[in-house]
Amino acid sequence: MTERPTTVHALLLYSLEEHRLLEQHIFDESEEVDEDARSEMAISAYFQMEQEHRNRKDVEIVLIGADSLKTIQATHGSYFRETVAVDATSVEELLQQLIERLAENTEPR
């Protein structure tokens, strides 16, 4: 009989406003239960988290399964990267400073 591959589950709570991962729960072989029980634990934790955050529109709750955490991070990398929100005013100010510095360096001496 062929042994089925182990599945790693990642339960993620992601802030849509802050663009970052708030919580991460990994269900893998370190859980001393069999594959089916581990899957049930992950699903149960998912439903519990959904209930805890049911009125929040600023978060996303995701349960992902794959052969390894590395695969999950590769295929769902946006959850694991922190991004910085920049408003248009900041970008305009930075561009203006850059233009001024470039102009200073290109003026005839």
Rosetta silent file (secondary structure, phi, psi, omega in degrees, C-alpha in Angstrom):
SEQUENCE: MTERPTTVHALLLYSLEEHRLLEQHIFDESEEVDEDARSEMAISAYFQMEQEHRNRKDVEIVLIGADSLKTIQATHGSYFRETVAVDATSVEELLQQLIERLAENTEPR
SCORE:     score description
SCORE:     0.000 S_00000001
   1 L     0.000  133.235 -179.438    0.000    0.000    0.000 S_00000001
   2 L   -78.887  131.858  178.743    1.334    3.411   -0.966 S_00000001
   3 L   -78.408  131.218 -179.423    1.719    5.849    1.903 S_00000001
   4 L   -78.255  147.811 -178.331   -0.068    9.111    1.217 S_00000001
   5 L   -65.760  148.757  178.084    1.978   12.292    1.519 S_00000001
   6 L   -74.124  139.939  177.044    1.754   14.316    4.703 S_00000001
   7 L  -107.693  132.740  173.540   -0.174   17.558    4.478 S_00000001
   8 E  -100.331  133.333  177.980    0.875   20.687    6.333 S_00000001
   9 E  -112.205  136.948  175.430   -1.921   23.134    7.120 S_00000001
  10 E  -121.068  121.660  175.885   -1.380   26.838    7.715 S_00000001
  11 E  -102.306  119.783 -173.324   -4.131   28.867    9.333 S_00000001
  12 E  -120.772  138.878  171.273   -3.532   32.553    8.698 S_00000001
  13 E  -115.958  113.016 -172.809   -5.107   35.741   10.010 S_00000001
  14 E  -116.752  131.854  178.234   -4.107   38.572    7.677 S_00000001
  15 E   -85.128  118.751  178.132   -4.744   42.289    8.151 S_00000001
  16 L   -73.049  -28.534  179.872   -6.030   43.875    4.951 S_00000001
  17 L   -79.658  -41.336 -176.721   -5.421   47.370    6.367 S_00000001
  18 L   -90.943   -9.620 -179.467   -1.907   46.775    7.713 S_00000001
  19 L    55.043   48.327  179.418   -0.899   44.408    4.895 S_00000001
  20 E  -153.190  159.687  178.428    0.644   41.940    7.315 S_00000001
  21 E   -78.340  124.575  179.875    0.148   38.595    8.934 S_00000001
  22 E   -91.951  -38.346 -179.946   -1.376   38.922   12.403 S_00000001
  23 E  -143.841  147.688  176.095   -1.457   35.233   13.348 S_00000001
  24 E  -142.221  124.863  177.548   -0.085   32.022   11.919 S_00000001
  25 E  -123.278  123.312 -177.982   -0.890   28.534   13.184 S_00000001
  26 E  -107.205  129.761  176.961    0.886   25.586   11.592 S_00000001
  27 E  -113.364  103.973 -176.970   -0.523   22.066   11.808 S_00000001
  28 L  -137.309 -162.238 -176.551    2.224   19.637   10.811 S_00000001
  29 L   -63.965  -14.907  177.701    3.955   16.451   11.939 S_00000001
  30 L   -68.554  -20.147  172.500    4.898   18.110   15.237 S_00000001
  31 L   -74.385  122.919 -174.507    1.271   17.534   16.221 S_00000001
  32 L   -86.473   58.272  176.299    1.397   14.050   17.672 S_00000001
  33 L  -138.369  168.385  179.879   -1.762   12.840   15.958 S_00000001
  34 L   -77.029  172.097 -175.540   -2.451   11.136   12.660 S_00000001
  35 H   -55.000  -46.474 -178.354   -3.045   12.936    9.365 S_00000001
  36 H   -65.201  -42.115  179.287   -6.843   12.873    9.568 S_00000001
  37 H   -65.452  -38.114  178.790   -6.920   14.166   13.150 S_00000001
  38 H   -64.325  -41.225  177.395   -4.467   16.935   12.235 S_00000001
  39 H   -62.840  -42.851  177.834   -6.705   17.994    9.341 S_00000001
  40 H   -62.630  -39.608  178.112   -9.728   18.023   11.655 S_00000001
  41 H   -61.937  -43.609 -179.444   -7.793   20.158   14.171 S_00000001
  42 H   -64.332  -43.861  179.774   -6.914   22.672   11.436 S_00000001
  43 H   -65.577  -42.244  177.961  -10.497   22.855   10.179 S_00000001
  44 H   -61.848  -43.493  178.625  -11.852   23.245   13.709 S_00000001
  45 H   -64.037  -37.159  177.071   -9.349   26.041   14.428 S_00000001
  46 H   -60.482  -49.821 -179.358  -10.381   27.727   11.157 S_00000001
  47 H   -63.810  -36.822  177.355  -14.075   27.730   12.114 S_00000001
  48 H   -64.351  -43.918  179.040  -13.231   29.001   15.593 S_00000001
  49 H   -65.574  -38.193  176.519  -11.174   31.868   14.152 S_00000001
  50 H   -59.039  -43.529  178.852  -13.991   32.671   11.717 S_00000001
  51 H   -64.699  -43.110 -178.878  -16.387   32.960   14.665 S_00000001
  52 H   -62.581  -30.861 -174.304  -13.976   35.128   16.675 S_00000001
  53 L  -117.299   22.012 -171.971  -13.551   37.592   13.806 S_00000001
  54 L   -60.567  -27.386 -178.278  -16.940   37.272   12.094 S_00000001
  55 L   -96.266    2.998 -178.650  -17.748   41.000   12.284 S_00000001
  56 L   -93.830  126.559  176.992  -14.360   42.213   11.083 S_00000001
  57 L   -98.095   -5.452 -175.089  -14.068   43.317    7.474 S_00000001
  58 L   -95.061    5.022  179.329  -10.400   44.300    7.879 S_00000001
  59 E  -129.766  156.720  175.395   -9.024   40.762    8.137 S_00000001
  60 E  -123.243  133.107  179.618   -8.824   37.718    5.954 S_00000001
  61 E  -113.055  125.592 -173.522   -8.800   34.208    7.419 S_00000001
  62 E  -133.764  136.231  172.396   -7.241   31.521    5.262 S_00000001
  63 E  -117.925  118.958 -175.482   -6.598   27.813    5.745 S_00000001
  64 E  -121.782  138.408  176.307   -4.080   26.428    3.262 S_00000001
  65 E  -121.604  140.369  177.782   -2.847   22.857    2.880 S_00000001
  66 E  -160.282 -178.303 -178.026    0.250   21.673    1.015 S_00000001
  67 L   -75.545  -17.959  178.675    3.128   19.220    1.236 S_00000001
  68 L  -160.964  161.206  175.770    5.268   21.677    3.245 S_00000001
  69 H   -63.706  -35.463  178.883    5.295   25.126    4.820 S_00000001
  70 H   -59.913  -41.454  177.488    7.873   26.104    2.204 S_00000001
  71 H   -64.448  -43.063  178.743    5.366   25.292   -0.551 S_00000001
  72 H   -60.557  -44.911  179.903    2.661   27.321    1.192 S_00000001
  73 H   -65.150  -34.367  179.124    5.017   30.291    1.498 S_00000001
  74 H   -72.796  -40.671 -176.106    5.989   29.979   -2.172 S_00000001
  75 H   -85.600  -19.996 -179.136    2.434   29.680   -3.497 S_00000001
  76 L  -129.569   42.319 -174.213    0.842   32.196   -1.102 S_00000001
  77 H   -56.988  -28.639 -177.540    3.791   34.517   -0.590 S_00000001
  78 H   -62.088  -26.222  177.987    1.710   37.679   -0.341 S_00000001
  79 H   -74.396  -22.109 -173.956    0.523   36.585    3.107 S_00000001
  80 L  -102.478   -3.864  176.883    4.088   36.263    4.347 S_00000001
  81 L  -102.934  134.984  173.497    5.481   39.558    3.031 S_00000001
  82 L   -89.861  134.230  176.677    4.933   42.767    4.887 S_00000001
  83 L  -116.810  156.069 -179.221    4.198   45.697    2.657 S_00000001
  84 L  -108.472  124.934  176.807    4.272   49.341    3.490 S_00000001
  85 L   -79.596  129.062 -179.703    1.308   51.465    2.549 S_00000001
  86 L  -124.023  131.059  179.137    2.416   54.787    1.082 S_00000001
  87 L   -85.711  164.954 -175.147    0.026   57.610    0.355 S_00000001
  88 H   -62.880  -35.544  179.987    0.209   59.714   -2.817 S_00000001
  89 H   -61.468  -43.681  179.071    1.428   62.817   -0.964 S_00000001
  90 H   -62.140  -41.605  179.787    4.476   60.969    0.344 S_00000001
  91 H   -64.317  -44.610  178.491    5.312   59.712   -3.131 S_00000001
  92 H   -60.497  -42.811  179.071    4.971   63.217   -4.583 S_00000001
  93 H   -63.377  -43.935  178.442    7.236   64.643   -1.872 S_00000001
  94 H   -62.710  -42.297  178.499    9.857   61.971   -2.482 S_00000001
  95 H   -64.101  -41.077  179.204    9.767   62.556   -6.223 S_00000001
  96 H   -63.364  -42.134  177.706   10.102   66.315   -5.743 S_00000001
  97 H   -62.703  -40.748  178.986   13.139   65.832   -3.481 S_00000001
  98 H   -63.966  -44.095  179.132   14.703   63.527   -6.055 S_00000001
  99 H   -61.239  -43.094  179.440   14.106   66.043   -8.863 S_00000001
 100 H   -63.385  -43.156  179.142   15.669   68.820   -6.778 S_00000001
 101 H   -65.279  -40.705  177.758   18.741   66.731   -5.996 S_00000001
 102 H   -63.520  -41.477  179.596   19.148   65.752   -9.630 S_00000001
 103 H   -63.223  -39.944  178.426   18.837   69.398  -10.680 S_00000001
 104 H   -62.033  -38.078 -176.230   21.525   70.391   -8.124 S_00000001
 105 H   -80.767  -14.427 -177.597   23.911   67.792   -9.516 S_00000001
 106 H  -107.912   -2.359  179.267   23.381   68.736  -13.183 S_00000001
 107 L   -69.981  141.228  177.502   23.662   72.551  -12.899 S_00000001
 108 L   -64.809  144.710 -178.329   26.707   74.048  -14.629 S_00000001
 109 L  -105.877    0.000    0.000   29.478   75.125  -12.245 S_00000001
